[in-house]
């Protein structure tokens, strides 16, 4: 049994991870501030099923407030911190760069300091494929240059990786930074393309398509991401001196217009497209080289977007029946 602190534990990826860890016999504390970036009721529903169990604890606090987090956690001890809490989104970060810096830099520093103070020797950090910017070389490898981010969000995620290395160097904390590539699946945030497009299609509203629809993304199903996170957690146990930066993607790309067609077919609708100009901060494509993850901890993503979209749609339809106000 391992004792976990999962920041952002009520969010999309975090709630799935908490479920997985509890199901495999671990003690989990989820830390979340239920930020109104999207409806907090959705996040509360994400963890509702865990609250009755004795291996799960939900703590409400803001990662920027280290003293507040310390007080809320009390004397709890942890073996691993999985730091997923962040202010997310490329486009919103351009509108609110100071907020993104506060949450993603100050908050990450605070969680690393929390780990140091409490003697936690293992730390997994949720980074992003956005750090690669408009990388001309594909697929993206961890050794590629990442000195030219094109959004504040991307810059904060790269800075988070550097902060993690600093704490690894100074205090010997084993760290794995995971660069997530466009994660989707049940509970996906409502502002992200797949979820947003599906809801617009079901309500008969037009879909905003930025650019010509030829941008490509490496869409990665949540189950494959969880496999990678669990692999990284195990890696920090087996390699107490580790510092690694690792891609987690599906290692396949899908054009935006193809994604829209897949969603429309599964939903049984004819999509209406509203053509929009390309957005500042958006990269032209993402494409993960996952050979490093495969080498270090046997990562083997297996869910194609053709298989994953029906699973997402099935969840969305059920969620709309159970909580129509939240999914409208």
N, C-alpha and C positions, 0 to 999 in steps of 0.2 A: 504494500500500500504506500502510495506516494501522496504527499500533501501539495496541492496545486493552488496558486493564485492566478486566476485568469482575468485580466483587465479587459473591459469591453465584453464581459461575459454574458450579457443579455442580448448582444447584437447578433447579426447573421451568422458569422463564422464562430463567434465565441459561444453562443448557446449550443450549437451543434457539438463543439468540442467539449463543453461541460457535460453534456449528455453522454458522450463517448467515454470520457474519463470516469464518470460515476458508474457507468455500466460495466466498466472493467475493474471496479473495486477500489477506486481511489477517492480520497477526500478532496473536495473542490470548493474553493471560495471564489465566487464571481464578484468582481468589482465593477460597478457601472454607475454613471451619474444620470442616466436616462435623459440625455441631452435632447432638446426638442427639434434637432435637425430633421428627424421624422417622428411621427406619433409615438410617444413613449409607451402607449398602450400596446403597440405591436411588440415591443421588446419585453414588456412584462408578460405577455402571452407566450413568448418564446421560452421562458424559464418557469412558467407556472407549473408544469408537470414535475419539475425537479424539487419544488419547495417542500413537498411532503416527506421527502427522503431525509435520512439522518447523515448522509454523506455530502450534502450540498448546503451551502450557506450563501445568501445574497447580501452584499454590503453596498450601500449607496453612498458614494463619495466621488469627488472630482480628482482626477489624477494630477491636476495642477496644484492641488492643496495637499502637500505632503503631510503637514501636521494633522489635517482633517482625516486623511486616509489612515495615518497611524492610530489616531484615536478610535476610528470606526472599526479597525481590525482588532484592536485590543492586544492581547498577548499571543495571538495566533502565530504559529510557526509554519514555515513553508519550505519545501524542498526545491520547488521549481516555480518560477514566474513565467507565464506566457502572456506577453504584453501585446494585446490586440487593439486596445482602446486608442482611438485617434479621431481627429476631425478629418473626414473623408471627402473625396471629390475634387477633381481637377478644376472644373469651371467655377464652383463656389470659392475655391481658394484664391482665384484671381480677384474676386470681389471682396474677400475678407482676409487678406494676407496676414494681418497682425493676429487675428484669432487663430489661424492655422499655426502660426509660429508659437503662440502661447501653448496651445494644446499639444501639438506634436513634438515640440522641442522641450519646453518646460516640463510637460507631462512625462515625457520619456526620461528626462534627467531625474525627475522625482521618483519614478518607478525603479530606475537603476540604483538610486540612492537608498530607496526602501530595501532593495535586495541586499545592498552592502550592509546596511545597519542590522538587518535581521539574519545575516550570515547565510543567505541563499546563494548557492554555488552554481545554479543552473538557470539560464535566462534565454527564452526564445522570443524573438522580436518579429512582429508582422510588418514587413516592408512591402514594397510595391514595384511592379514592372515599370511604373512611370519614371523611375530613376534613369532609365536608359534613354529617355528623350526620343528624338527622331534618329534612332540608330540605323545607319545605312546597312550594316552587316546583319544578316539573319541566318539562323536563329540567334537570339541574344544569349551571350554567354557571360558568366559572372566576371570573366577577365576583361570584358569590353569596357571602354572608357565611359564614365558616368559623371563627367565634370560639367555637362551642359544640360541641366534640367530645364524644361520649358514651362513649368508652372510652379507656383509656391508650394503646392502639395508635394510635387516630386522633389523639390529642394528639401522640404522638411523630412521626407522619408530617407533621403540620402544622408542628411545630417543625423538622423536617428541611428543609422548604421555606424556612423563615425563615433557617436556618443557611446554606443555599445562597445566598440573597440577600445575606447578610452578606459571604460570600467573593466574590461577584460585585462587590459595591460596593467592597470594600477592595482587591481584587487584580485586577479586570478579567477574571475567568474567565467565559467564556460558559457559561450554564447553561440547561438545559431540565428542569423538574420535570414528570414524567408521572404523572397520577392514573389508575391502573389501575382498571378496573371488572370485578370478579369474573372473573378469567382462568381458562379451563379448556382441556382438550385433552390429548393424549398427555403423560405424565409429570406430570400434575397431582399436587400434594401429596396424600398419602392422607388427611389430616385434613379436606380441603375437601369440601363437600357432594356434588358430583357423584361424585367418586371414592369417598367413604365410603358413599354410598347404594348405588352399584352393587355394591360388595363385599358389603354386607349383604344385598342382594337375592339375589345369587348363592349366598350361604351359607344362605338361608332364614331370616334373622334379621329382626326388625322394624326399621323405620326410625324414628328419633326425629324427629317433625315438631313444631317449636316454633311455638306459636300455631295459628292456624286454617288455615294453608297459603296465605293470601292475600298474604303478603309477596312483594315483587317484586324481582328483580335484573336488572341489565343484564349478562347473561352474554356474555363476550367471548372468542372463539376465539383460541388462541395465535398462529396465523398472522397474524391482524389486529393483534395486539399487536406482533409482530415488525416488521410493516410500519410501525407508528407509531414504534417505537424507532429503526429505521433512518432514518425521516424526521427525527426529532429530532437524530440524530447528524449528518446532512447539514446541517440547519439551523444547528447550531453552527459548522460550517465556513464557511457562507456569511454568517453574521451574528456576527462575533467579539465584538460588544458586547452580545449578547443576554442577557436574563433573561426566561424565559417559564414560565408554568404552564399545562399543557395536559391536557385530558381525553383518555383513550383508552378508548373503550367501543364496543359494537356499536350503541348508540343505539336499542335495542329492549328491552322488558322482558318477563319471563316469571314468572308466579306459581309459587310453590314447588310447589303441588299439580300444576300442569301439567308442571313439570320432572320430578317423580316419575313421572308417567304416561308421559312420553316415554322415560325411562330404562327403565321396566318393559316397555314395548312393544318396545324395541330388544333388551333382554335376554331377552325371551320368558318373563317371570315375572309372577306376581300379587303385588304388594307388600303387605306387612303394615305397617300404620302404628301407631306408638305415639305417641299425642297427648301433647305436653309443653307446659308453660306457656311464654310468651314469655321470651326470655333477656335479661338486662340487657346493654346495649351493642349489641344488634342493632338496626339501622335498619329502618324499615318498607319502604323501597324505595330502589333506586339506578337512575338513569336519566341517561345522559351526553348532554349537548349537545356534539357533536364538531365544530361549525362552526369553532372556532378551529384545531383540528388540520388540518382540511380546508384552511383558508385559508393556514396557515403552511407546511405541507409535504405537501399533497395526500393526506392520510389518507382512505382510502376502505374502511372495513370491509365485508366482503361475506359472511361466514359466519353464517347464522342458526343458532339453537340446534337447529332441526329438522335442519339439515345437519351441525352440529358434533357432536351427541350420537352418531350412528352412527360417526363417525371416532374419538371417544374410546373407545367400547365395543370397536371392532375392536382398538385398541391394547391395552386392558386385558386382553382375552381372550388375546392373544398374550403379553403380559407375564406372565400367570398360568401359561402353559405353560412359558415360559423360566425364570422364577424364582418358583416357587409359594410358597416360604417367605416371600419378601419381600412378596408380594401377598396373603397370606392374612389 
